[in-house]
């Protein structure tokens, strides 16, 4: 015997409609980015975006909507120290930071709270 078409529906009792599965809530996608200093992958909202604009300036992008080449840095002073003073930002953007751009980024670095000493440093 050859079946034509879909299998027959399960019989239900009189007056009952077939049960439908309750839809499960979907997990919201959280974009991930990597800090250029410590190389940790974190949610995009936890990182600060720095952008090289089309006219060559390097500046903070708190809204993450400015056009240009972007890089992400953690909101920790140690990461900003590596990014600014060890040349990670300049290497990432393939440019040298102008004096005014560097001053603006260093001012932001200075506004970050100091980090507590780690367990290794206390020994």
C-alpha positions, 0 to 999 in steps of 0.5 A, spaced: 500 500 500 502 506 497 501 512 501 499 519 497 500 525 501 501 527 508 500 522 514 493 522 517 492 527 523 491 524 530 484 523 531 481 527 537 475 527 541 469 531 540 470 538 541 477 538 542 482 542 538 489 539 537 494 542 542 500 547 539 506 547 543 508 553 547 513 558 543 520 558 547 522 565 548 528 566 544 535 568 546 537 575 544 543 575 540 549 579 544 554 582 539 561 580 542 568 584 540 575 583 542 579 588 546 585 590 542 590 591 549 588 584 553 585 580 547 579 578 552 572 577 548 567 581 551 560 584 550 560 590 545 556 594 550 562 593 556 567 596 551 569 603 549 569 604 541 575 608 539 574 610 531 579 613 526 575 618 522 575 618 514 579 625 515 584 621 519 583 623 527 582 618 532 577 619 537 572 616 542 565 613 539 561 612 545 555 611 541 558 606 536 555 610 530 561 614 527 563 612 521 570 610 520 575 604 522 573 602 529 577 598 535 575 596 542 578 597 549 576 595 555 574 600 560 580 599 565 586 603 566 591 598 564 588 596 558 588 604 556 595 604 558 597 598 553 593 601 548 596 608 548 603 608 551 605 601 547 602 603 541 596 598 540 592 604 537 597 606 532 598 599 530 591 598 529 589 604 525 596 604 521 597 611 523 600 616 528 596 619 533 596 627 533 598 631 539 591 633 540 588 626 539 593 623 544 591 628 549 584 627 548 584 619 549 589 620 555 584 625 558 579 619 558 584 614 561 585 619 567 578 619 568 577 612 569 577 609 576 584 606 579 584 599 579 585 595 585 591 591 587 591 584 584 592 578 589 599 577 586 601 584 587 599 583 595 604 578 596 
